[in-house]
Amino acid sequence: MINLNEYFEGAVKSLAYENGGKSTVGVIDIGEFQFGTSTPETMVIIEGEMKVLLPGNTEWKVYSAGQKFEVAANSSFKVRVETPTSYLCKYK
Protein backbone atom coordinates (compact mmCIF):
# COMPACT_ATOMS: atom_id res chain seq x y z
CA MET A 1 0.00 0.00 0.00
CA ILE A 2 1.18 3.54 -0.77
CA ASN A 3 0.29 6.35 1.64
CA LEU A 4 0.44 10.08 0.98
CA ASN A 5 2.05 12.24 3.70
CA GLU A 6 1.80 16.02 3.74
CA TYR A 7 3.58 18.39 6.14
CA PHE A 8 4.07 22.13 6.68
CA GLU A 9 0.86 23.17 4.89
CA GLY A 10 1.78 21.16 1.78
CA ALA A 11 5.38 22.38 1.46
CA VAL A 12 6.61 18.80 2.02
CA LYS A 13 4.86 15.85 0.40
CA SER A 14 5.91 12.22 0.31
CA LEU A 15 4.70 8.77 -0.64
CA ALA A 16 5.34 6.06 1.94
CA TYR A 17 5.74 2.42 0.94
CA GLU A 18 7.27 -0.85 2.09
CA ASN A 19 9.63 -2.96 0.01
CA GLY A 20 11.71 -5.03 2.40
CA GLY A 21 11.65 -2.04 4.75
CA LYS A 22 9.82 1.27 5.12
CA SER A 23 10.73 4.15 2.79
CA THR A 24 9.33 7.46 1.59
CA VAL A 25 10.04 9.39 -1.56
CA GLY A 26 9.08 13.03 -1.65
CA VAL A 27 9.62 16.66 -2.52
CA ILE A 28 10.47 19.59 -0.26
CA ASP A 29 9.52 23.06 -1.46
CA ILE A 30 11.48 26.24 -0.78
CA GLY A 31 11.82 27.02 2.92
CA GLU A 32 13.32 25.92 6.24
CA PHE A 33 11.84 22.94 8.08
CA GLN A 34 12.55 20.84 11.17
CA PHE A 35 11.89 17.10 11.21
CA GLY A 36 11.84 14.64 14.09
CA THR A 37 12.84 10.98 13.91
CA SER A 38 11.55 7.95 15.76
CA THR A 39 13.85 5.46 13.99
CA PRO A 40 17.26 5.86 12.31
CA GLU A 41 16.89 7.42 8.86
CA THR A 42 19.04 7.63 5.75
CA MET A 43 18.16 10.51 3.44
CA VAL A 44 19.31 10.35 -0.20
CA ILE A 45 19.00 13.49 -2.32
CA ILE A 46 17.55 12.58 -5.70
CA GLU A 47 17.42 15.99 -7.37
CA GLY A 48 18.20 19.49 -6.14
CA GLU A 49 20.09 20.47 -3.03
CA MET A 50 19.43 20.96 0.66
CA LYS A 51 21.35 22.48 3.51
CA VAL A 52 21.14 20.29 6.60
CA LEU A 53 21.79 20.97 10.28
CA LEU A 54 22.23 17.58 11.94
CA PRO A 55 21.86 16.95 15.69
CA GLY A 56 24.88 18.10 17.68
CA ASN A 57 26.28 20.20 14.81
CA THR A 58 26.51 23.97 14.72
CA GLU A 59 27.24 24.30 10.99
CA TRP A 60 24.93 23.61 8.07
CA LYS A 61 26.19 21.15 5.44
CA VAL A 62 25.08 21.10 1.79
CA TYR A 63 23.90 17.83 0.24
CA SER A 64 23.29 17.57 -3.52
CA ALA A 65 21.85 14.95 -5.88
CA GLY A 66 23.38 11.53 -5.20
CA GLN A 67 24.59 12.39 -1.70
CA LYS A 68 23.12 11.04 1.54
CA PHE A 69 23.15 11.66 5.26
CA GLU A 70 22.03 9.70 8.30
CA VAL A 71 20.03 10.81 11.30
CA ALA A 72 19.81 8.92 14.61
CA ALA A 73 16.53 7.77 16.14
CA ASN A 74 14.68 10.07 18.55
CA SER A 75 16.36 13.24 17.35
CA SER A 76 15.58 16.17 15.07
CA PHE A 77 17.28 17.90 12.18
CA LYS A 78 16.69 21.05 10.12
CA VAL A 79 16.77 21.53 6.35
CA ARG A 80 16.92 24.65 4.19
CA VAL A 81 15.82 24.34 0.59
CA GLU A 82 16.26 27.09 -2.02
CA THR A 83 14.77 25.17 -4.95
CA PRO A 84 12.31 22.26 -4.84
CA THR A 85 14.30 19.14 -3.92
CA SER A 86 13.38 15.47 -4.13
CA TYR A 87 14.58 12.80 -1.72
CA LEU A 88 14.38 9.15 -0.74
CA CYS A 89 14.21 8.42 3.00
CA LYS A 90 14.93 4.90 4.21
CA TYR A 91 13.89 3.96 7.74
CA LYS A 92 15.80 1.31 9.68
N, C-alpha and C positions, 0 to 999 in steps of 0.2 A: 504494500500500500504506500502511496505517496501522499504526504501531508504538506500543506502550504503553511508557512510561518511568516508573520508580518510583525515588524517591530518599528518603534520610533515613528509612528504615524505614517507608515508605508515607505520610509526611507531605506529600510533593510527588508528584503524579501528573500525567502529561501524555500527550497523543496527538500523535505526530509524523506529518507528512504533507508532500507536495510538491504545489504548485500554482503553477508558474512560479517556484518558489523554495522553500526549506525553511522550515517553520513548526512550532510546537507550540502547542497550546492545553491549559491545565491548571488545576489548583487547588492552592493552597498552604494547608496547615492552620496552625493557631496555632503560633507559635514563631519562632525566629531561625535563619536559614540563610545559608550562604555558597556562592555559585556561581562557577564559573570559566568563561571564554569562550575559544573557539578562533577564532571569527569575530566580526565586529561583530554586535551584537544590538540590536533595538528591542523593548522590552517595552511592551505596551499593557494597562492595567488594564481588565478587562471589568466586574467587579463586586467590591465590597469596597474595601479600602484597604491599602496597604503602605508602611512606612517603609523608605527605601532609603539605603544608604551607598555612594556611587559611588567608584571609584578616585580617589585624590588629594584627596578631600574629608574634612573632619573633622566635619561636621554631617550628621545624618540629614535627609532630605527626604521629605515625605508625598506619595504619589501616590494619587489616587482614581479611580473609574470614569471612563473616557474620557480619562484622561491617559496620557502615555507618557514613557519615558526611553530613552536610548541608552547602550550600554556598548561600549567599544573591544575589539578582538580581543586575545587573550592577556592578559587581566586578570581580576580577580575583584571581586565586589560582594556586599554583605550586604543581607538583607531581614529586617524584623520584621513579623509579621502577628499581629493581635489578634483577627481573625475570619476564617474561611475566605475566601480571595480567589481569583478566577479571572483568568486572563491569557492573552494571545496574544503569543507571542514569534516575531519574524521574524528569520531569519538572513540575512546578506548574503553 
